[in-house]
């Protein structure tokens, strides 16, 4: 059975969400996905053009409670 973000060939589609908490001190934060779930991410997963900020809209891939390939918009 496929997950909410996985297509028929196993590639994960991008999800939308909003950064609800991000700390420059620990270089990590949480995203509230449009599916209502929270996803943790680290700065190493950030591929956005500008640094992450709280309340920013983002796109990301989700995998077991983690946000991967997080970017602006």
N, C-alpha and C positions, 0 to 999 in steps of 0.2 A: 504494500500500500504506500502511496506517495505522501510525503509530508506537504504542509501548506505551501512550501516555496520550492518544490522540486518538480521538474517537468519529466516527461517520459524518458529522456535520455540521461537523467541523473544530474543535470546541470541545475544549479540553484538560481532562481530568479531573484532580482533585486526587490527588496521590501522598502516601504516608506516608514518613517517614524520621526520622533523628536527627541533630542538630547534632554533628559530630565535632570541629569547631574553629571558634571565633569570637573575633575580636579587636576590642575596643572602640577600640584605637589606630587601626586601619585601617578600622573599620566594615565588615568583611567576614568571611566564613567559608565552611565547607564542610558539606554535608549528605550523609550516607550514606543513599541511598534504599533502600527495601525491594527494589528490583530489583538491588541490589548495586553500583550505580554511584554515583560522587561527583558532587555538583552544587555549584557555586560560587554564593554569593549575597552581595548587599551590603545594608547597612542600608536603602537606598532601596527594596528589594523587601520589607522587613519590614512586615507589616500586623497583627502579633500584638498582643495586649492588654498584654503585658509585654515588656521587652527580651529579646533572644535570649541564651541561655546554653548552654554546652557540655553535652552529653548530654541535651538537651531533645528530646522527641518533637515533630515538626512535620508539617504538611501543606503541600503546595506544588504548583505546576504546573511541569513540566519543559520546557525548550526548549534543545536543543543544548548540553547540559552545564551549563546555568544553571538555578537555581531561581528561580521568579517567584512573587509573591503568597504569600510564606512567612508562616505563622502558627502559633501554639501549637496543639499537638494534632494 
